[in-house]
Amino acid sequence: MPHEAARETADRVPTVIADGVDIVYRVNGAAQGRGTATAALNRILRRERAGKAAGVRRVHAVRDVSFVAYRGEAIGLIGTNGSGKSTLLKAVAGLLPVENGRIYTDGQPSLLGVNAALMNDLTGERNVHLGGLAMGMSREQIRERYQDIVDFSGINDKGDFITLPMRTYSSGMAARLRFSIAAAKDHDVLLVDEALATGDRSFQKRSEERIRELRERAGTVFLVSHSNKSIRDTCDRVLWLERGELRMDGPTAEVLKEYEAFTGGPDRAARPKS
């Protein structure tokens, strides 16, 4: 048995390593007004001439977080509002610098969030092509997968919305299309921020099944969600962040049990018990 356990550990391929990660935001604490852009620029120039950023305060968003993620895992990130979940995902994606520590990745992480940018004045069809190209898909791959992307999103279920500008979409339709574009490609590391909170239960189930497929194709998926049910249905491991610190890392059932005791019940993640 010990030899089998050692072989299983050796066979696991790490995809993301966070080693003592600190992430700090610097916020201008000076009074914010509604002045003109010229006035704002003058304030910035005065601070630069003074040689210091007056009134800047440090917000420690993530504190000394360490973990190793492996190929084939789906990992949920949970925590009450402001706990650092989305901040940590952005750092893994390379969109935020770390103050201390290091993040190592095997392959290119892809961050999918409900606010991911698509071009509002372009049609959904055009955005599918641009989004696919941005993810590294070839034009031929996009053409082959185009109809599957549209069908998966469900945005054409009540009309030919894919030919309309994105600005005519509801927030839910746009979020479903973003997820569908990202899910059309196999990723080394896919970071999903709240995308499963959009759409009806049918779309959520399709999304959860797609995440399971991505895992089976040797990828790693991170999922941030306030829905404990989505985490329970999708992930086999959970990282629980609280006030920027990693409070627990373990099997989904064990971590969610402790987390729900902390928050007062399932899907009550907005704030902890007083």
N, C-alpha and C positions, 0 to 999 in steps of 0.2 A: 504493500500500500504506500509506504513512503516514497518508493521509486516511482510509482504511478503519479503521485502528487507532484513530485519534482519534474517529471516529464511533462505533465499538464501545464505547469508554470513556465517551463522552457518553451513550450509550443505557443504560448500566448504572445502576440505581437503588440507592443505598446504603440499607440498612435498619438496620444497627448500626455505629456508629463508637465505638471505644474509643481514647481519646487520653491516653496516659501514665498508665494506671490503676494506682494502688496501693490494696491492700485490707489492712487491719490488724485483727487480732483482739486484744482486750484480755482477758487471762486472769488471774484471781485466783490468784496464786502461793502464797497462804497454804495451810497444811496443811488438807486436807479430812477431816472426821470424820463420824461417823454420829450426831451429836447431834440433838436435837429441832429442830423448826422454830422454836420459841421462841428457842432458843440461837442459831440461825443469824440470826434477825431481830435479836437483840441485837447480834451482831457487826457486822451491816450498819449499824445505828443508831450504834454506836460509831465506825465509820469515817466516817460522815457528819458526826458531831459534831466529829471531828478535822479535817474539811475536806479530806480526801484519801483516795484509795483505796489503802490500804497494801498492798504486796505485789503490785500489778498489773504484769504484764509484757506486752510487745507482741510479737505474732507476725505477722511480715510474710508474709502468705499469697500475695499477688500483687504483683509489682514491675514498675512502668513498662511495662505491656503496652499496645501500640497495634496496631490492625488495623481494616480496613473490610470489612464483609460486604455482599454485594449480593443483590438480589432474584433468586430462582431458584437460589441456591447451596445445596448441602448441605455443611456444614463439620464435619469431625470434630475433636474435642478429645482429644488423647492425652497421656500422661505417666505416669511411675511414681507409685505411691501417695503422696498428700500433695503433689502438684505444683501444686495450685490449680485444677484443672479445674472441679469442682463449685462452688467458691467463685466463680469467674469467671462461671459460668452464673447463679448467684443474683444477682450484681451486675447482670448484663444484664437480668434479670427485674425489677430494682428491689427485691429483697428484702434486699440488703445495701448499706450506704453505702460509697462510695469515700473513701479518705483523701486522695488527691491525684488530679488528672486528672479526666476527664469521660467519661460514656457517653451517647451520643445514640442514640435509636431512632426509627424511622419506623413508627408503629403500636404495638400493644400486644404485647409478648413474653409468651408462655405457657410456663411451666416445667412439664414433666412429669418426675417422678422416681419411682423405685420406692417411695419413702416418702411420696408425695403423699397427703394426707389424704382418705380417704373415711370414712363413718360406719359403724363396725363393727356397731352394733346395728340398722342398717337393712338391708333386703334389697338385693341387687344391683340389682333393678329400680328401687327407689327411688333408689339412688345414681346410676344412669344419668340419671334425671331431674334430680336435684340437681346433678350434675356438668355436665350440659349447660347448665342455667340459669346456673351459675357462670361458664361460658365465654362467656355472652352469646347462647346459642341461644334461640329462641322455643319455647314449648311445642309449637307445631305442627311446628317443625323436629325437635324431639326425638321426637315421635310418628312422624314420617316415617322417621327414621333409627334408631329403637329396635331393630328386628329386625336390621338390618345390624350394629349395635354388638354385640349379643349373639352373632350368628353369627361375627363377626370374632374376638371374644375366645375362642371355643371352650369357654367354661366350661359350656355345656349339653351338650357332646358325650357326657358320661357320666351325665346326670341333669339334673333341673330345678333346677340350683343357683342360677339367677338369682332364684328366689323365696325363697331362704334368706338369713339374715343374713350380712353380710360376715365376721363373726367365725368362721363355719364354713368359710371358704375357706382354702386353702393360700396361702402367700406368692406363689407363681407365678400362681395363679388371680387373686388380687387385682391383681397387677401387670399381667396381661394385660387385665383389665377397665379399669384406669386408662388404659392406652395406647389401648384401643379407644374409650373415651369421648373422649379428647383428639383422636384421629385422625379423629373424625366431623366435625370442623369445620375449615374452611380457616383457617390462621393467617397473620398478617403475619410473625411470627417464632415458630417453635416450638423450644423448648429441651428436648432429650430426654436424660435422665441415666440411662444403664444400662438403660433399659426393654427393649432388644432382647436383653438377657442372660437374659431369663426365657422360659420355655416351650420347646417342642420346635422343631426346625428348621423345621417347617411354619409355625408361628406367626411365627418370625423372618423367614421369607421373605415372608409377608404384610405384616409390619411394614415391611420394607425397600422393598417395592413401594409401600406407602402413602406412605412418605417421598418416594419419587420423584414420586408424584402431587402431593404438596403443593408440591414444588419447581416442577413444571410449571404450577401454578396461581398463580404469581407470589409464593410465599412464600419464606422463608429458614429452613432447618433447621440447628440445631446438634446434634451427637450426641456425647455423652461415652460411651466404651465401652472396656473392657479387651480386647475382641475385635477384633484387627486385621482379621479377615476381615469383620466387620460394617462396619467403617470402609471397607475396600477395596471392598466390594460396594455401599455406599450413598453415599459421599461423593466429591466431585470435588476437594476442597481439605481440607487438614489444618493445624491449629494444634498445635504440639508445645510444651507447657509443661513446664518442669523447675525444681523448687525455686522456683516462682512466677514464673519468667522465661520469656518467649517465645523459645524456642530456635530454632524454624524455622517458617515459614509458606509453604506452596506446594502444588503438585499432590500428590495422594494418593500416587502411586507413589514420587515422589522423597522425600517426608518419611518414609513408612513404611520405605523402604530404610535411611535413616540411623537411624531410631528402632530398628529391629530389630537393626542392628549394635551399637547402644548397649546394648540390653537382653539381647542374646544369642540372639535368635530371635523368631519370631512368637508373639504372645500371652503373652510373658513380661514383662508390664508391672509386676509386683508390685515388682520392685526392679532397679536397674541392675547391670551387671557390676561386680565388685569390682576 
